[in-house]
Amino acid sequence: MLVKDYPNLSPQERMAKAGELWRSLPNELKNSFIEYANDYRILNSIQPTSSVIPELPLEKKKDLGLVMIFDDLSSNSKKQKLLKKSKI
């Protein structure tokens, strides 16, 4: 876009122009770009989980007593919302 609008500028001058344009945007618009980039970063940082849960041998199962299972995504509602959006 900047190459078409400013063909005679050097790459450094184009980046300076991009910075000027960015600073001239209203904060509400900039925040939407920042939020999108953050959501994208979070989604790409999540490691895929295995759908197969390994079973313990029967003799070890008897000794376990109470077993607590934690979902590491439960503490971060932002990740949960993003995962739901990405599955749609």
Phi and psi restraints in degrees (value plus and minus 20) as a CYANA .aco file:
   2 LEU   PHI     -87.4   -47.4
   2 LEU   PSI     -51.1   -11.1
   3 VAL   PHI     -84.6   -44.6
   3 VAL   PSI     -60.4   -20.4
   4 LYS   PHI     -90.6   -50.6
   4 LYS   PSI     -61.2   -21.2
   5 ASP   PHI     -94.7   -54.7
   5 ASP   PSI     -52.9   -12.9
   6 TYR   PHI    -152.1  -112.1
   6 TYR   PSI      49.7    89.7
   7 PRO   PHI     -87.7   -47.7
   7 PRO   PSI     -43.3    -3.3
   8 ASN   PHI    -110.0   -70.0
   8 ASN   PSI     -18.9    21.1
   9 LEU   PHI    -106.9   -66.9
   9 LEU   PSI     127.3   167.3
  10 SER   PHI     -94.9   -54.9
  10 SER   PSI     144.7   184.7
  11 PRO   PHI     -76.2   -36.2
  11 PRO   PSI     -58.9   -18.9
  12 GLN   PHI     -85.7   -45.7
  12 GLN   PSI     -60.9   -20.9
  13 GLU   PHI     -87.6   -47.6
  13 GLU   PSI     -55.5   -15.5
  14 ARG   PHI     -83.8   -43.8
  14 ARG   PSI     -61.7   -21.7
  15 MET   PHI     -85.3   -45.3
  15 MET   PSI     -57.9   -17.9
  16 ALA   PHI     -83.9   -43.9
  16 ALA   PSI     -60.8   -20.8
  17 LYS   PHI     -85.2   -45.2
  17 LYS   PSI     -61.0   -21.0
  18 ALA   PHI     -80.5   -40.5
  18 ALA   PSI     -60.8   -20.8
  19 GLY   PHI     -82.9   -42.9
  19 GLY   PSI     -61.2   -21.2
  20 GLU   PHI     -82.2   -42.2
  20 GLU   PSI     -65.0   -25.0
  21 LEU   PHI     -83.4   -43.4
  21 LEU   PSI     -61.8   -21.8
  22 TRP   PHI     -81.4   -41.4
  22 TRP   PSI     -65.4   -25.4
  23 ARG   PHI     -86.4   -46.4
  23 ARG   PSI     -44.4    -4.4
  24 SER   PHI    -101.8   -61.8
  24 SER   PSI     -33.0     7.0
  25 LEU   PHI     -91.5   -51.5
  25 LEU   PSI     129.6   169.6
  26 PRO   PHI     -87.8   -47.8
  26 PRO   PSI     129.7   169.7
  27 ASN   PHI     -77.8   -37.8
  27 ASN   PSI     -55.9   -15.9
  28 GLU   PHI     -80.4   -40.4
  28 GLU   PSI     -62.5   -22.5
  29 LEU   PHI     -89.5   -49.5
  29 LEU   PSI     -62.6   -22.6
  30 LYS   PHI     -82.0   -42.0
  30 LYS   PSI     -60.2   -20.2
  31 ASN   PHI     -82.2   -42.2
  31 ASN   PSI     -56.2   -16.2
  32 SER   PHI     -86.3   -46.3
  32 SER   PSI     -57.4   -17.4
  33 PHE   PHI     -87.0   -47.0
  33 PHE   PSI     -61.9   -21.9
  34 ILE   PHI     -85.2   -45.2
  34 ILE   PSI     -61.7   -21.7
  35 GLU   PHI     -84.7   -44.7
  35 GLU   PSI     -61.8   -21.8
  36 TYR   PHI     -80.8   -40.8
  36 TYR   PSI     -65.7   -25.7
  37 ALA   PHI     -83.4   -43.4
  37 ALA   PSI     -58.8   -18.8
  38 ASN   PHI     -87.2   -47.2
  38 ASN   PSI     -63.2   -23.2
  39 ASP   PHI     -81.1   -41.1
  39 ASP   PSI     -62.3   -22.3
  40 TYR   PHI     -82.3   -42.3
  40 TYR   PSI     -62.6   -22.6
  41 ARG   PHI     -83.5   -43.5
  41 ARG   PSI     -63.1   -23.1
  42 ILE   PHI     -83.5   -43.5
  42 ILE   PSI     -66.3   -26.3
  43 LEU   PHI     -81.7   -41.7
  43 LEU   PSI     -58.1   -18.1
  44 ASN   PHI     -97.7   -57.7
  44 ASN   PSI     -36.5     3.5
  45 SER   PHI    -106.2   -66.2
  45 SER   PSI     -34.5     5.5
  46 ILE   PHI     -97.1   -57.1
  46 ILE   PSI     104.6   144.6
  47 GLN   PHI    -100.7   -60.7
  47 GLN   PSI     116.5   156.5
  48 PRO   PHI     -82.8   -42.8
  48 PRO   PSI     120.8   160.8
  49 THR   PHI    -121.1   -81.1
  49 THR   PSI     133.2   173.2
  50 SER   PHI     -98.0   -58.0
  50 SER   PSI     119.0   159.0
  51 SER   PHI    -108.3   -68.3
  51 SER   PSI     -27.6    12.4
  52 VAL   PHI    -119.1   -79.1
  52 VAL   PSI     104.3   144.3
  53 ILE   PHI    -121.0   -81.0
  53 ILE   PSI     100.1   140.1
  54 PRO   PHI     -86.2   -46.2
  54 PRO   PSI     121.9   161.9
  55 GLU   PHI    -115.5   -75.5
  55 GLU   PSI     122.1   162.1
  56 LEU   PHI    -103.1   -63.1
  56 LEU   PSI     130.5   170.5
  57 PRO   PHI     -80.2   -40.2
  57 PRO   PSI     132.4   172.4
  58 LEU   PHI     -76.3   -36.3
  58 LEU   PSI     -59.7   -19.7
  59 GLU   PHI     -85.5   -45.5
  59 GLU   PSI     -50.1   -10.1
  60 LYS   PHI    -100.4   -60.4
  60 LYS   PSI     -49.6    -9.6
  61 LYS   PHI     -82.7   -42.7
  61 LYS   PSI     -55.2   -15.2
  62 LYS   PHI     -84.8   -44.8
  62 LYS   PSI     -50.8   -10.8
  63 ASP   PHI    -107.7   -67.7
  63 ASP   PSI     -24.5    15.5
  64 LEU   PHI     -93.3   -53.3
  64 LEU   PSI     -56.5   -16.5
  65 GLY   PHI      50.1    90.1
  65 GLY   PSI    -148.1  -108.1
  66 LEU   PHI    -101.8   -61.8
  66 LEU   PSI     108.5   148.5
  67 VAL   PHI    -137.0   -97.0
  67 VAL   PSI     106.8   146.8
  68 MET   PHI    -128.9   -88.9
  68 MET   PSI     111.8   151.8
  69 ILE   PHI    -134.6   -94.6
  69 ILE   PSI     107.9   147.9
  70 PHE   PHI    -133.5   -93.5
  70 PHE   PSI     119.6   159.6
  71 ASP   PHI    -119.1   -79.1
  71 ASP   PSI      95.7   135.7
  72 ASP   PHI     -87.7   -47.7
  72 ASP   PSI     -31.1     8.9
  73 LEU   PHI    -106.0   -66.0
  73 LEU   PSI     -33.6     6.4
  74 SER   PHI     -86.2   -46.2
  74 SER   PSI     -45.2    -5.2
  75 SER   PHI    -102.5   -62.5
  75 SER   PSI     -29.7    10.3
  76 ASN   PHI    -143.3  -103.3
  76 ASN   PSI      76.2   116.2
  77 SER   PHI     -85.0   -45.0
  77 SER   PSI     -47.8    -7.8
  78 LYS   PHI     -83.4   -43.4
  78 LYS   PSI     -63.4   -23.4
  79 LYS   PHI     -84.0   -44.0
  79 LYS   PSI     -60.6   -20.6
  80 GLN   PHI     -80.6   -40.6
  80 GLN   PSI     -65.7   -25.7
  81 LYS   PHI     -82.5   -42.5
  81 LYS   PSI     -62.1   -22.1
  82 LEU   PHI     -87.7   -47.7
  82 LEU   PSI     -58.3   -18.3
  83 LEU   PHI     -83.8   -43.8
  83 LEU   PSI     -60.4   -20.4
  84 LYS   PHI     -83.4   -43.4
  84 LYS   PSI     -61.3   -21.3
  85 LYS   PHI     -84.1   -44.1
  85 LYS   PSI     -60.6   -20.6
  86 SER   PHI     -91.9   -51.9
  86 SER   PSI     -43.7    -3.7
  87 LYS   PHI    -102.1   -62.1
  87 LYS   PSI     -34.6     5.4
